[in-house]
């Protein structure tokens, strides 16, 4: 978070990192931006993981959410939505 406050969810980082807790061992964790997959990984040990989009995200305000699928193929509920504003241009 590089905005005016460390908790305002405004960043100049086009590839922000998200920390996701409560992950089951061997679960596939997916990060979605407005419903579009932007990152995923399999967590061998579970617990807390970090996900960073593999490509630069566009400027704008987006809803990021995570979802996990356990090793049996059960898809969990979508995590809470986090509104993040990406602004790589700054004040003009």
Buried (B, 14 or more C-beta within 10 A) or exposed (E): BBBEEEEEBBBBBBBBEBEBEEBBEBBBBBBBBEEEEBBBBBBEEBEEBEBEBEEEBEEEEBEBBBBBBBEEEEEBEEBEEEEBBBBEEEEE
